[in-house]
Amino acid sequence: MDTKDFSQAELEAFYKKIGANVKSIRKTKDITQLQLALAINHNSVGHIAKAELYKYGKHFNLEQLYKISKVLNVDITEFFK
């Protein structure tokens, strides 16, 4: 199996896409960042805000994406489109 080096730019684009999709769906569902943070038992609305923008290298992990998909009532794959 060949291994591939993943550039930092590729990973940043990946995380930015996911964050933008979470933000878009969250806004469509009329849920604030604070409401989302509380619903997924996260103690920081700042993390949600930063992860949506991939600011300071903050991004959502799989567990967070799973919980967010349940709160927003969407299939988790919607974040990757």
VEXLUM-594104 format. One record per residue: residue number from 1; residue in one letter; z, y, x of N, C-alpha, C, O in turn. Coordinates in steps of 0.001 Angstrom, whole numbers. Layout:
N
> kolpa, rolum, nz, ny, nx, caz, cay, cax, cz, cy, cx, oz, oy, ox
> NUM, a, Z, Y, X, Z, Y, X, Z, Y, X, Z, Y, X
...
END
This chain:
81
> kolpa, rolum, nz, ny, nx, caz, cay, cax, cz, cy, cx, oz, oy, ox
> 1, m, 0, -1173, 839, 0, 0, 0, 0, 1239, 886, 815, 1363, 1800
> 2, d, -906, 2134, 610, -978, 3367, 1377, 94, 4339, 888, 376, 4444, -306
> 3, t, 669, 5031, 1839, 1599, 6079, 1454, 886, 7414, 1536, -26, 7593, 2342
> 4, k, 1296, 8324, 722, 669, 9642, 696, 1735, 10679, 980, 2853, 10607, 468
> 5, d, 1375, 11622, 1788, 2270, 12745, 2002, 2067, 13730, 862, 946, 14151, 580
> 6, f, 3142, 14082, 228, 3069, 15023, -869, 3442, 16396, -327, 4527, 16588, 223
> 7, s, 2550, 17322, -486, 2818, 18660, 25, 3859, 19351, -835, 4030, 19036, -2013
> 8, q, 4536, 20281, -233, 5524, 21066, -974, 4851, 21821, -2112, 5423, 21967, -3192
> 9, a, 3641, 22298, -1870, 2909, 23034, -2908, 2621, 22143, -4116, 2705, 22601, -5255
> 10, e, 2285, 20884, -3879, 2038, 19942, -4979, 3296, 19745, -5812, 3253, 19778, -7042
> 11, l, 4416, 19539, -5128, 5678, 19316, -5838, 6102, 20565, -6608, 6585, 20468, -7736
> 12, e, 5922, 21733, -6000, 6266, 22971, -6690, 5427, 23140, -7946, 5951, 23526, -8991
> 13, a, 4143, 22860, -7860, 3259, 22962, -9028, 3695, 21985, -10112, 3668, 22318, -11297
> 14, f, 4092, 20791, -9716, 4564, 19765, -10650, 5812, 20249, -11392, 5877, 20184, -12620
> 15, y, 6795, 20733, -10640, 8040, 21211, -11259, 7809, 22451, -12118, 8437, 22597, -13167
> 16, k, 6921, 23343, -11692, 6610, 24538, -12475, 5966, 24174, -13803, 6262, 24774, -14836
> 17, k, 5081, 23185, -13764, 4412, 22736, -14988, 5420, 22169, -15980, 5382, 22494, -17167
> 18, i, 6310, 21333, -15496, 7328, 20743, -16361, 8226, 21829, -16944, 8500, 21841, -18144
> 19, g, 8678, 22736, -16090, 9541, 23822, -16555, 8865, 24689, -17603, 9477, 25059, -18604
> 20, a, 7597, 25010, -17367, 6845, 25827, -18327, 6685, 25103, -19651, 6763, 25724, -20711
> 21, n, 6464, 23804, -19603, 6321, 23026, -20834, 7640, 22954, -21598, 7656, 23070, -22823
> 22, v, 8742, 22762, -20880, 10055, 22754, -21536, 10280, 24099, -22218, 10686, 24152, -23379
> 23, k, 10017, 25182, -21497, 10223, 26525, -22049, 9366, 26754, -23290, 9852, 27262, -24300
> 24, s, 8107, 26383, -23213, 7189, 26579, -24333, 7642, 25809, -25567, 7680, 26355, -26670
> 25, i, 7981, 24554, -25377, 8418, 23723, -26512, 9746, 24239, -27058, 9940, 24292, -28272
> 26, r, 10662, 24620, -26164, 11959, 25150, -26590, 11764, 26387, -27452, 12402, 26523, -28496
> 27, k, 10888, 27288, -27026, 10639, 28516, -27784, 9981, 28208, -29127, 10300, 28835, -30138
> 28, t, 9061, 27241, -29133, 8419, 26836, -30384, 9450, 26326, -31385, 9325, 26541, -32590
> 29, k, 10467, 25648, -30867, 11518, 25093, -31725, 12605, 26127, -32024, 13580, 25826, -32712
> 30, d, 12432, 27351, -31505, 13369, 28454, -31738, 14791, 28110, -31290, 15759, 28323, -32019
> 31, i, 14887, 27575, -30079, 16170, 27217, -29480, 16349, 28064, -28220, 15440, 28154, -27395
> 32, t, 17509, 28677, -28075, 17762, 29504, -26896, 18133, 28626, -25699, 18447, 27445, -25842
> 33, q, 18087, 29230, -24539, 18497, 28508, -23332, 19962, 28106, -23436, 20333, 27009, -23017
> 34, l, 20789, 28970, -23984, 22205, 28648, -24150, 22390, 27474, -25097, 23158, 26557, -24806
> 35, q, 21695, 27493, -26225, 21795, 26385, -27179, 21362, 25074, -26528, 21990, 24035, -26730
> 36, l, 20290, 25130, -25749, 19805, 23928, -25082, 20815, 23434, -24060, 21104, 22239, -23998
> 37, a, 21354, 24344, -23259, 22345, 23961, -22248, 23545, 23268, -22905, 23999, 22222, -22442
> 38, l, 24042, 23857, -23970, 25188, 23271, -24667, 24836, 21922, -25286, 25647, 20997, -25262
> 39, a, 23642, 21807, -25836, 23228, 20566, -26507, 23096, 19393, -25541, 23296, 18243, -25930
> 40, i, 22761, 19681, -24280, 22631, 18581, -23305, 23880, 18453, -22432, 23874, 17781, -21401
> 41, n, 24953, 19117, -22876, 26237, 19078, -22170, 26131, 19588, -20736, 26750, 19046, -19821
> 42, h, 25342, 20630, -20562, 25208, 21246, -19243, 26046, 22518, -19253, 26020, 23282, -20218
> 43, n, 26778, 22735, -18186, 27708, 23862, -18176, 27090, 25172, -17691, 27794, 26168, -17532
> 44, s, 25784, 25175, -17457, 25175, 26385, -16914, 23846, 26709, -17584, 22869, 25973, -17448
> 45, v, 23829, 27817, -18308, 22570, 28290, -18871, 21663, 28757, -17738, 20439, 28725, -17862
> 46, g, 22267, 29189, -16634, 21501, 29631, -15473, 20605, 28539, -14923, 19486, 28811, -14488
> 47, h, 21087, 27308, -14939, 20264, 26200, -14444, 19041, 26016, -15332, 17938, 25791, -14833
> 48, i, 19228, 26111, -16637, 18100, 25977, -17561, 17077, 27066, -17262, 15882, 26792, -17144
> 49, a, 17554, 28302, -17141, 16654, 29429, -16882, 15899, 29247, -15571, 14689, 29468, -15515
> 50, k, 16600, 28847, -14526, 15966, 28678, -13214, 15017, 27484, -13204, 13946, 27548, -12600
> 51, a, 15400, 26402, -13865, 14549, 25206, -13879, 13270, 25444, -14676, 12218, 24905, -14333
> 52, e, 13352, 26244, -15732, 12145, 26548, -16501, 11124, 27302, -15659, 9920, 27196, -15889
> 53, l, 11607, 28056, -14693, 10724, 28853, -13835, 10558, 28271, -12427, 9808, 28807, -11611
> 54, y, 11258, 27176, -12153, 11346, 26607, -10809, 11744, 27692, -9810, 11094, 27892, -8784
> 55, k, 12815, 28374, -10139, 13334, 29443, -9288, 14424, 28882, -8387, 15273, 28108, -8829
> 56, y, 14391, 29278, -7128, 15355, 28815, -6121, 15340, 27295, -5967, 16350, 26696, -5597
> 57, g, 14204, 26677, -6251, 14063, 25236, -6091, 14763, 24411, -7159, 14866, 23191, -7030
> 58, k, 15245, 25060, -8211, 15925, 24336, -9299, 14886, 23709, -10216, 13895, 24341, -10582
> 59, h, 15130, 22459, -10578, 14235, 21757, -11497, 15028, 20770, -12325, 16176, 20454, -12012
> 60, f, 14405, 20292, -13378, 15048, 19322, -14257, 14967, 17932, -13648, 13949, 17563, -13062
> 61, n, 16042, 17158, -13788, 15982, 15757, -13367, 15630, 14901, -14593, 15540, 15407, -15711
> 62, l, 15439, 13632, -14367, 15007, 12748, -15462, 16019, 12675, -16600, 15639, 12669, -17771
> 63, e, 17279, 12621, -16267, 18297, 12558, -17308, 18259, 13816, -18170, 18343, 13739, -19396
> 64, q, 18130, 14971, -17526, 18046, 16220, -18276, 16809, 16247, -19162, 16882, 16661, -20319
> 65, l, 15674, 15809, -18627, 14441, 15783, -19423, 14577, 14840, -20616, 14090, 15142, -21706
> 66, y, 15231, 13709, -20414, 15456, 12765, -21508, 16286, 13435, -22608, 15935, 13380, -23787
> 67, k, 17385, 14063, -22205, 18258, 14719, -23183, 17532, 15870, -23885, 17645, 16038, -25099
> 68, i, 16790, 16654, -23111, 16048, 17777, -23690, 15024, 17275, -24703, 14841, 17879, -25760
> 69, s, 14358, 16170, -24376, 13367, 15623, -25311, 14027, 15222, -26632, 13435, 15386, -27698
> 70, k, 15253, 14698, -26559, 15974, 14315, -27778, 16388, 15546, -28579, 16263, 15565, -29804
> 71, v, 16884, 16573, -27887, 17313, 17799, -28554, 16126, 18501, -29216, 16231, 18996, -30338
> 72, l, 14996, 18536, -28505, 13809, 19220, -29029, 12975, 18328, -29946, 11997, 18777, -30543
> 73, n, 13372, 17068, -30050, 12693, 16102, -30905, 11207, 15964, -30553, 10333, 16039, -31416
> 74, v, 10954, 15759, -29252, 9599, 15523, -28761, 9621, 14327, -27810, 10657, 13982, -27241
> 75, d, 8472, 13715, -27657, 8346, 12636, -26682, 8442, 13239, -25291, 7867, 14297, -25035
> 76, i, 9148, 12590, -24406, 9352, 13107, -23052, 8031, 13361, -22325, 7966, 14204, -21429
> 77, t, 6995, 12644, -22705, 5700, 12823, -22041, 5098, 14211, -22289, 4216, 14648, -21549
> 78, e, 5575, 14900, -23330, 5074, 16245, -23625, 5366, 17210, -22483, 4647, 18194, -22311
> 79, f, 6397, 16947, -21711, 6743, 17830, -20600, 5783, 17686, -19412, 5726, 18555, -18542
> 80, f, 5045, 16599, -19387, 4180, 16300, -18236, 2711, 16631, -18491, 1872, 16373, -17628
> 81, k, 2387, 17184, -19632, 992, 17456, -19993, 540, 18800, -19488, -609, 19187, -19705
END
